[in-house]
Amino acid sequence: MKSKQGIWILVLAIIGVIIISGCAQQPGAKPSEKTQPSASVSPSTQSTEKPVSSSSPMPPPKQSTIPTSPYSVAFTVKVPENTPNNTIVYLQISEVLNEWGRNLKMEKTVENVWDLKADLRDFKDKEIGYRYLRNNWGFVGAEEFSPDSKTASRRVLVEKEPKQINDTVEKWRWMPKGDVYQMPIIPTNAGKVQFLSRVNSEKFQEGALIVDFWWGNFKDLLDSTHVRMKEKGFQWIEIAPPWDYKQVNPVPIITSEGFGHTYSDEEINFHLKKMKADGFKVYMAPQICCADTSKASFSKEWWNEWFSEYEKYAMYFVDKANKYNVEYLIITGDWVAVAASPDKRPADYKERLEAIYSKVKSAYSGKLGRNLFIGGEIDSDIPNIWPNPDDIPFMKQADFIGINWWVGLTDKNNPTQEELNTNAKRIFDLRLKPLYEKYKKPVILQQVAYPSIDGGLTGKAGVDDAATALWEIYSDKYKLDLEEQAMGFEAIMNVVSQSFYIIGVYPFTYWPDEFPLTKEYNIRGKPAEDVLSQWYKSLS
């Protein structure tokens, strides 16, 4: 297996800055346009342009919603009964050449029925496309058409005579159709085995990593998300706010402004304040993602500017962490230097980074960590921690070690729970325990990442494989397997219970809305969430 491991290390050396940062599967745009197949295939939804008769199963619209102005259209839509309670329905209009434009917020009139009176004079005597959305998600949370399509839509001709349109959404993307799909139940040892006391009497961090980017509609979803997390036993939230390279050459410029996946200053303030106000402890792991720096000049001038930019970035998050009493902070993004070949980085890179981290630690009031990664497939060999911890600056001075855990637990698509438990213990014993014993630092699994697919525990799936992305059309490349994902988390927690040096677990990731049939890494609404919930609640 050494040849496979060598290939994996080589791949990591090339794309480490993207993967290690945790910036996996990040889109480049906000959700107004950014896949899991149906649990049962639904037909294309239907639209009518006639008034609702008294015998119609849909309630007639309120009198106030019937349009009277020229070029007005009143839309009434009935949505599925399993539409989550936190949902706000939007109508999205396709304006030109299938480009989706404005999103119009609808009003709930009776249970599962939403209305909108739209002034569409901008489209006089034109046929427009439209579709219904959940929570302003764009395609990610749109109604499902068959076949799945980013451009499929309903159509209506906007005429001078006002219209009443009555529609029914049969199914939302990534949601089951009615009660056809039954979630599997995974047996767990939570509450049945002893959970050892943690090193230094540390309280275990029952955590989850909120998706590692920011879209504008997240703000309206945090109330319901935080309520759910509390109900499920999550006490800690990790965020991984990204910055990115606005410019790579001739010298680097690293910033949060001007990208589709980053937080503005106002948004990071809001998110941090909201988490603390709602009673969560916070673990923050900022990252630099996802520009390609492979063609950087790496000149002396380039590196001088990079260290200056990196210090600016690090101290920005120190200031935020202190302002909002963030308990744990881990600065990531130095892999461009740490993982570079010696001929492309300064000889004193380690000393220069240690100077930055010393400044960070002196200024920060909480606990500061360093970040490592383990990923890839297993058989007779176990992948090594990457990069080599001896090459990482500030390891001895750090308070803890954060691990991005993307390593397979099996070479099978149908493993037993016993096999997974055994393999997880082997990896812990060979890779994590020696790390703790060498540095005497508690270890936090700050990303535990397994997709919801058949074979998802093998470590073979690509981190940014479009076949598992929410913002792409449905793909048959992988088979949905929620059970296997949950079994992986059960294996991790079984071993964590006996590993006193592990003081926290954070699944990658937890979305701020319901998408229970996705094939990607999200655990919300899936059996994996229930497994973690039972373990977390058993500790309280």
MOMOZI-V611414 format. One record per residue. N is the residue number from 1. SS is DSSP state (h for helix, s for strand, l for the rest). Layout:
n:N ss:SS
n:N ss:SS
This chain:
n:1 ss:l
n:2 ss:h
n:3 ss:h
n:4 ss:h
n:5 ss:h
n:6 ss:h
n:7 ss:h
n:8 ss:h
n:9 ss:h
n:10 ss:h
n:11 ss:h
n:12 ss:h
n:13 ss:h
n:14 ss:h
n:15 ss:h
n:16 ss:h
n:17 ss:h
n:18 ss:h
n:19 ss:h
n:20 ss:h
n:21 ss:l
n:22 ss:l
n:23 ss:l
n:24 ss:l
n:25 ss:l
n:26 ss:l
n:27 ss:l
n:28 ss:l
n:29 ss:l
n:30 ss:l
n:31 ss:h
n:32 ss:h
n:33 ss:h
n:34 ss:l
n:35 ss:l
n:36 ss:l
n:37 ss:l
n:38 ss:l
n:39 ss:l
n:40 ss:l
n:41 ss:l
n:42 ss:l
n:43 ss:l
n:44 ss:l
n:45 ss:l
n:46 ss:l
n:47 ss:s
n:48 ss:s
n:49 ss:l
n:50 ss:l
n:51 ss:l
n:52 ss:l
n:53 ss:l
n:54 ss:l
n:55 ss:l
n:56 ss:l
n:57 ss:l
n:58 ss:l
n:59 ss:l
n:60 ss:l
n:61 ss:l
n:62 ss:l
n:63 ss:h
n:64 ss:h
n:65 ss:h
n:66 ss:l
n:67 ss:l
n:68 ss:l
n:69 ss:l
n:70 ss:l
n:71 ss:l
n:72 ss:s
n:73 ss:s
n:74 ss:s
n:75 ss:s
n:76 ss:s
n:77 ss:s
n:78 ss:s
n:79 ss:l
n:80 ss:l
n:81 ss:l
n:82 ss:l
n:83 ss:l
n:84 ss:l
n:85 ss:l
n:86 ss:l
n:87 ss:l
n:88 ss:l
n:89 ss:s
n:90 ss:s
n:91 ss:s
n:92 ss:s
n:93 ss:s
n:94 ss:s
n:95 ss:s
n:96 ss:s
n:97 ss:l
n:98 ss:l
n:99 ss:s
n:100 ss:s
n:101 ss:s
n:102 ss:s
n:103 ss:s
n:104 ss:s
n:105 ss:s
n:106 ss:l
n:107 ss:s
n:108 ss:s
n:109 ss:s
n:110 ss:s
n:111 ss:l
n:112 ss:l
n:113 ss:s
n:114 ss:s
n:115 ss:s
n:116 ss:s
n:117 ss:s
n:118 ss:s
n:119 ss:s
n:120 ss:l
n:121 ss:h
n:122 ss:h
n:123 ss:h
n:124 ss:l
n:125 ss:l
n:126 ss:l
n:127 ss:s
n:128 ss:s
n:129 ss:s
n:130 ss:s
n:131 ss:s
n:132 ss:s
n:133 ss:s
n:134 ss:s
n:135 ss:l
n:136 ss:l
n:137 ss:l
n:138 ss:h
n:139 ss:h
n:140 ss:h
n:141 ss:h
n:142 ss:s
n:143 ss:s
n:144 ss:l
n:145 ss:l
n:146 ss:l
n:147 ss:l
n:148 ss:l
n:149 ss:l
n:150 ss:l
n:151 ss:l
n:152 ss:l
n:153 ss:l
n:154 ss:s
n:155 ss:s
n:156 ss:s
n:157 ss:s
n:158 ss:l
n:159 ss:l
n:160 ss:l
n:161 ss:l
n:162 ss:l
n:163 ss:s
n:164 ss:s
n:165 ss:s
n:166 ss:s
n:167 ss:s
n:168 ss:s
n:169 ss:l
n:170 ss:l
n:171 ss:l
n:172 ss:s
n:173 ss:l
n:174 ss:l
n:175 ss:l
n:176 ss:l
n:177 ss:l
n:178 ss:l
n:179 ss:l
n:180 ss:l
n:181 ss:l
n:182 ss:l
n:183 ss:l
n:184 ss:l
n:185 ss:l
n:186 ss:l
n:187 ss:l
n:188 ss:l
n:189 ss:l
n:190 ss:l
n:191 ss:l
n:192 ss:l
n:193 ss:l
n:194 ss:l
n:195 ss:l
n:196 ss:l
n:197 ss:l
n:198 ss:l
n:199 ss:h
n:200 ss:h
n:201 ss:h
n:202 ss:l
n:203 ss:l
n:204 ss:l
n:205 ss:s
n:206 ss:s
n:207 ss:s
n:208 ss:s
n:209 ss:s
n:210 ss:s
n:211 ss:l
n:212 ss:l
n:213 ss:l
n:214 ss:l
n:215 ss:l
n:216 ss:h
n:217 ss:h
n:218 ss:h
n:219 ss:h
n:220 ss:h
n:221 ss:h
n:222 ss:h
n:223 ss:h
n:224 ss:h
n:225 ss:h
n:226 ss:h
n:227 ss:h
n:228 ss:h
n:229 ss:h
n:230 ss:h
n:231 ss:h
n:232 ss:h
n:233 ss:l
n:234 ss:l
n:235 ss:l
n:236 ss:s
n:237 ss:s
n:238 ss:s
n:239 ss:s
n:240 ss:l
n:241 ss:l
n:242 ss:s
n:243 ss:s
n:244 ss:s
n:245 ss:s
n:246 ss:s
n:247 ss:s
n:248 ss:l
n:249 ss:l
n:250 ss:l
n:251 ss:l
n:252 ss:l
n:253 ss:s
n:254 ss:s
n:255 ss:s
n:256 ss:l
n:257 ss:l
n:258 ss:l
n:259 ss:l
n:260 ss:l
n:261 ss:l
n:262 ss:l
n:263 ss:l
n:264 ss:l
n:265 ss:h
n:266 ss:h
n:267 ss:h
n:268 ss:h
n:269 ss:h
n:270 ss:h
n:271 ss:h
n:272 ss:h
n:273 ss:h
n:274 ss:h
n:275 ss:h
n:276 ss:h
n:277 ss:h
n:278 ss:l
n:279 ss:l
n:280 ss:l
n:281 ss:s
n:282 ss:s
n:283 ss:s
n:284 ss:s
n:285 ss:l
n:286 ss:l
n:287 ss:s
n:288 ss:s
n:289 ss:l
n:290 ss:l
n:291 ss:l
n:292 ss:l
n:293 ss:l
n:294 ss:l
n:295 ss:l
n:296 ss:l
n:297 ss:l
n:298 ss:l
n:299 ss:l
n:300 ss:h
n:301 ss:h
n:302 ss:h
n:303 ss:h
n:304 ss:h
n:305 ss:h
n:306 ss:h
n:307 ss:h
n:308 ss:h
n:309 ss:h
n:310 ss:h
n:311 ss:h
n:312 ss:h
n:313 ss:h
n:314 ss:h
n:315 ss:h
n:316 ss:h
n:317 ss:h
n:318 ss:h
n:319 ss:h
n:320 ss:h
n:321 ss:h
n:322 ss:h
n:323 ss:h
n:324 ss:l
n:325 ss:l
n:326 ss:l
n:327 ss:l
n:328 ss:s
n:329 ss:s
n:330 ss:s
n:331 ss:l
n:332 ss:l
n:333 ss:l
n:334 ss:l
n:335 ss:h
n:336 ss:h
n:337 ss:h
n:338 ss:h
n:339 ss:l
n:340 ss:l
n:341 ss:l
n:342 ss:h
n:343 ss:h
n:344 ss:h
n:345 ss:l
n:346 ss:l
n:347 ss:l
n:348 ss:l
n:349 ss:h
n:350 ss:h
n:351 ss:h
n:352 ss:h
n:353 ss:h
n:354 ss:h
n:355 ss:h
n:356 ss:h
n:357 ss:h
n:358 ss:h
n:359 ss:h
n:360 ss:h
n:361 ss:h
n:362 ss:h
n:363 ss:h
n:364 ss:l
n:365 ss:l
n:366 ss:l
n:367 ss:s
n:368 ss:s
n:369 ss:s
n:370 ss:s
n:371 ss:s
n:372 ss:s
n:373 ss:s
n:374 ss:s
n:375 ss:s
n:376 ss:s
n:377 ss:l
n:378 ss:l
n:379 ss:l
n:380 ss:l
n:381 ss:l
n:382 ss:l
n:383 ss:l
n:384 ss:l
n:385 ss:l
n:386 ss:s
n:387 ss:l
n:388 ss:l
n:389 ss:h
n:390 ss:h
n:391 ss:h
n:392 ss:l
n:393 ss:l
n:394 ss:l
n:395 ss:l
n:396 ss:l
n:397 ss:l
n:398 ss:l
n:399 ss:l
n:400 ss:s
n:401 ss:s
n:402 ss:s
n:403 ss:s
n:404 ss:s
n:405 ss:s
n:406 ss:s
n:407 ss:s
n:408 ss:l
n:409 ss:l
n:410 ss:l
n:411 ss:l
n:412 ss:l
n:413 ss:l
n:414 ss:l
n:415 ss:l
n:416 ss:l
n:417 ss:h
n:418 ss:h
n:419 ss:h
n:420 ss:h
n:421 ss:h
n:422 ss:h
n:423 ss:h
n:424 ss:h
n:425 ss:h
n:426 ss:h
n:427 ss:h
n:428 ss:h
n:429 ss:h
n:430 ss:h
n:431 ss:h
n:432 ss:h
n:433 ss:h
n:434 ss:h
n:435 ss:h
n:436 ss:h
n:437 ss:h
n:438 ss:h
n:439 ss:h
n:440 ss:l
n:441 ss:l
n:442 ss:s
n:443 ss:s
n:444 ss:s
n:445 ss:s
n:446 ss:s
n:447 ss:s
n:448 ss:s
n:449 ss:l
n:450 ss:l
n:451 ss:l
n:452 ss:l
n:453 ss:s
n:454 ss:l
n:455 ss:l
n:456 ss:l
n:457 ss:l
n:458 ss:l
n:459 ss:l
n:460 ss:l
n:461 ss:l
n:462 ss:l
n:463 ss:l
n:464 ss:l
n:465 ss:l
n:466 ss:h
n:467 ss:h
n:468 ss:h
n:469 ss:l
n:470 ss:l
n:471 ss:l
n:472 ss:l
n:473 ss:l
n:474 ss:l
n:475 ss:l
n:476 ss:l
n:477 ss:l
n:478 ss:l
n:479 ss:l
n:480 ss:s
n:481 ss:l
n:482 ss:h
n:483 ss:h
n:484 ss:h
n:485 ss:h
n:486 ss:h
n:487 ss:h
n:488 ss:h
n:489 ss:h
n:490 ss:h
n:491 ss:h
n:492 ss:h
n:493 ss:h
n:494 ss:h
n:495 ss:h
n:496 ss:h
n:497 ss:h
n:498 ss:l
n:499 ss:l
n:500 ss:l
n:501 ss:l
n:502 ss:s
n:503 ss:s
n:504 ss:s
n:505 ss:s
n:506 ss:s
n:507 ss:s
n:508 ss:s
n:509 ss:s
n:510 ss:s
n:511 ss:l
n:512 ss:l
n:513 ss:l
n:514 ss:l
n:515 ss:l
n:516 ss:l
n:517 ss:l
n:518 ss:l
n:519 ss:l
n:520 ss:l
n:521 ss:l
n:522 ss:l
n:523 ss:l
n:524 ss:l
n:525 ss:l
n:526 ss:l
n:527 ss:h
n:528 ss:h
n:529 ss:h
n:530 ss:h
n:531 ss:h
n:532 ss:h
n:533 ss:h
n:534 ss:h
n:535 ss:h
n:536 ss:h
n:537 ss:h
n:538 ss:h
n:539 ss:l
n:540 ss:l
